[in-house]
């Protein structure tokens, strides 16, 4: 993976059987590829963004919806891993879909995915804007948060256009920050600054739910965490 012009004989044989010539630039290491995929999906950011809304909707038991969503996403990852192992080609979901269901539906899949990317990029930038405003001491007005979101989109686009090496470094930096923030800072706060007991994870904390915390697994928080 570290050498740009070297690929395995097995991959070359499969590509030849598919009628595809390998020209994929393997200039990123395996760790850099993982960091890029991790920061692109950004599961930790999704957890932070949805935690407050889910807590207000379902109370403390909503924490278990993370487990449900995690198991489901793991199954999705297994499916994609199987697809990738069978079709070792670059290009994302379009070539996979074309070989699985044909050109017509692969075009539809790619078109939907493009709009999903547009929505995801805008949503992540918009969700991060209030936190950056708070970090810099600026008021979280719609004008300022919109300007920050546009700035984030412009900055990330510029990083992508500069080249793979810079993109890999930025992705690795983001991965380290997420790892440190989620595991070390979160673990420290849980171990030494925990206010409530672990029993609060079974307390609905919501008068409407009474003693039953099934509302913690209602469609809203679970679906939000899933997507």
C-alpha positions in Angstrom: 0.0 0.0 0.0 3.0 2.4 0.6 4.4 2.1 -2.9 2.5 3.9 -5.7 3.4 1.5 -8.5 3.2 -1.9 -6.8 0.0 -4.0 -6.5 -0.5 -7.6 -5.5 -0.6 -10.3 -8.2 -4.0 -11.5 -6.9 -5.5 -8.0 -7.4 -4.0 -7.7 -10.9 -5.4 -11.1 -11.9 -8.9 -10.2 -10.7 -8.7 -6.8 -12.4 -7.7 -8.5 -15.6 -10.6 -10.9 -15.4 -12.9 -7.9 -15.0 -11.3 -6.2 -18.0 -10.0 -3.3 -15.9 -6.4 -1.9 -16.0 -5.0 -1.0 -12.6 -4.0 2.7 -12.4 -4.8 3.3 -8.8 -2.3 5.5 -7.1 -1.4 3.7 -3.8 0.4 6.7 -2.3 -1.3 6.5 1.0 -0.4 4.1 3.7 -2.9 1.7 5.3 -3.1 3.9 8.4 -3.6 7.0 6.3 -6.4 5.3 4.4 -8.0 4.3 7.6 -7.7 7.8 9.0 -9.2 9.3 5.9 -12.2 6.9 6.0 -12.7 7.4 9.8 -12.6 11.2 9.6 -14.9 11.2 6.5 -17.5 9.2 8.4 -16.7 11.0 11.6 -18.8 8.8 14.0 -17.5 10.7 17.0 -18.8 14.0 15.7 -22.2 12.4 15.0 -22.3 11.2 18.6 -21.6 14.7 19.9 -24.1 16.4 17.6 -27.0 14.1 18.4 -26.4 13.4 22.0 -28.3 16.4 23.4 -31.3 15.8 21.1 -31.5 12.1 21.9 -31.1 12.7 25.6 -34.0 15.2 25.6 -36.1 12.8 23.5 -35.5 9.5 25.3 -33.7 10.2 28.6 -30.6 8.4 29.8 -31.6 5.0 28.3 -30.9 6.6 24.8 -27.2 5.7 25.5 -28.2 2.1 24.6 -29.3 3.2 21.1 -25.6 3.7 20.3 -25.2 0.0 20.8 -28.1 -0.8 18.5 -26.8 1.5 15.8 -23.2 0.2 16.3 -24.3 -3.4 15.7 -26.2 -2.4 12.6 -23.4 -0.4 11.2 -21.0 -3.3 11.9 -23.3 -5.5 9.7 -23.2 -2.9 7.0 -19.4 -2.8 7.2 -19.3 -6.6 6.8 -21.4 -6.3 3.6 -19.1 -3.6 2.2 -16.1 -5.6 3.1 -17.4 -8.6 1.2 -18.2 -6.4 -1.8 -14.7 -4.9 -1.8 -13.1 -8.3 -1.6 -15.0 -9.4 -4.7 -14.5 -6.3 -6.8 -11.0 -4.9 -6.0 -11.4 -1.7 -8.1 -11.4 2.0 -7.4 -14.2 4.3 -8.1 -16.6 3.8 -5.1 -20.1 2.6 -5.3 -20.6 3.2 -9.1 -18.5 0.4 -10.4 -19.7 -1.9 -7.6 -23.3 -1.2 -8.5 -22.7 -1.6 -12.2 -21.3 -5.1 -11.8 -24.0 -6.1 -9.3 -27.2 -4.7 -10.8 -26.2 -3.1 -14.2 -25.5 0.3 -15.7 -29.0 1.8 -15.2 -29.2 1.3 -11.4 -25.6 2.1 -10.9 -26.2 5.5 -12.5 -29.1 6.1 -10.1 -27.0 4.9 -7.2 -24.2 7.3 -8.0 -26.6 10.2 -8.5 -28.3 9.6 -5.1 -24.8 9.3 -3.5 -23.6 12.6 -5.0 -26.6 14.4 -3.5 -26.0 12.6 -0.2 -22.4 13.9 -0.2 -23.6 17.4 -0.8 -26.1 17.1 2.1 -23.5 15.5 4.4 -20.8 18.1 3.8 -23.3 20.9 4.4 -24.7 19.2 7.5 -21.2 18.6 9.1 -20.0 22.1 8.4 -23.2 23.6 9.8 -23.1 21.3 12.9 -19.4 22.3 13.5 -20.0 26.0 13.1 -21.6 26.7 16.5 -18.7 24.9 18.3 -16.1 26.9 16.4 -18.0 30.1 17.2 -18.0 29.1 20.9 -14.3 28.3 20.7 -13.4 31.7 19.3 -15.8 33.6 21.5 -18.0 34.7 18.6 -21.8 34.9 19.1 -23.6 31.9 17.5 -25.8 34.1 15.2 -27.1 32.6 12.0 -24.9 35.0 10.0 -21.7 34.0 11.8 -22.4 30.3 11.9 -23.2 30.3 8.1 -20.0 32.2 7.4 -18.0 29.7 9.5 -19.7 26.7 7.7 -18.8 28.2 4.3 -15.3 28.7 5.4 -15.0 25.1 6.5 -16.3 23.9 3.2 -13.8 26.1 1.3 -10.9 25.0 3.5 -11.7 21.3 3.1 -12.2 21.7 -0.7 -8.8 23.4 -0.9 -7.1 20.6 1.1 -8.6 18.1 -1.4 -7.4 20.0 -4.4 -3.8 20.4 -3.1 -3.0 16.7 -3.3 -3.2 13.4 -1.6 -0.2 13.9 0.7 -1.7 17.0 2.4 -5.1 15.3 2.6 -3.5 12.3 4.3 -1.8 14.6 6.9 -5.0 16.5 7.6 -7.0 13.3 7.9 -4.4 11.9 10.3 -4.5 15.0 12.4 -8.3 14.8 12.6 -8.1 11.1 13.5 -5.7 11.7 16.3 -7.8 14.6 17.7 -11.0 12.5 17.6 -9.2 9.6 19.2 -7.7 11.7 22.0 -10.9 13.6 22.6 -13.2 10.6 22.6 -11.1 8.0 24.5 -8.7 9.9 26.7 -10.6 13.0 27.6 -13.9 11.1 27.7 -12.3 8.3 29.8 -10.8 10.9 32.2 -14.1 12.7 32.7 -15.9 9.4 33.2 -13.4 8.1 35.8 -12.7 11.3 37.8 -15.5 13.8 37.2 -18.6 11.6 36.9 -21.6 13.2 38.7 -24.3 10.6 38.3 -24.2 6.9 39.2 -24.2 4.2 36.5 -27.8 3.5 37.5 -28.8 6.7 35.7 -28.4 4.8 32.5 -31.6 3.0 33.3 -33.4 6.1 34.6 -35.8 7.7 31.9 -35.3 11.2 33.4 -38.5 12.1 31.7 -41.9 12.3 33.3 -43.8 11.2 30.2 -41.9 7.9 30.2 -42.6 7.1 33.8 -40.8 4.0 34.8 -40.7 2.6 31.3 -37.7 3.7 29.2 -38.9 2.2 25.9 -39.1 5.7 24.7 -35.3 5.8 24.8 -35.4 3.5 21.7 -38.1 5.5 19.9 -37.7 6.0 16.1 -36.3 9.5 16.4 -33.1 9.0 18.3 -32.4 5.6 16.9 -32.9 6.7 13.3 -30.8 9.9 13.9 -27.9 7.8 15.3 -28.2 5.3 12.5 -27.8 7.9 9.7 
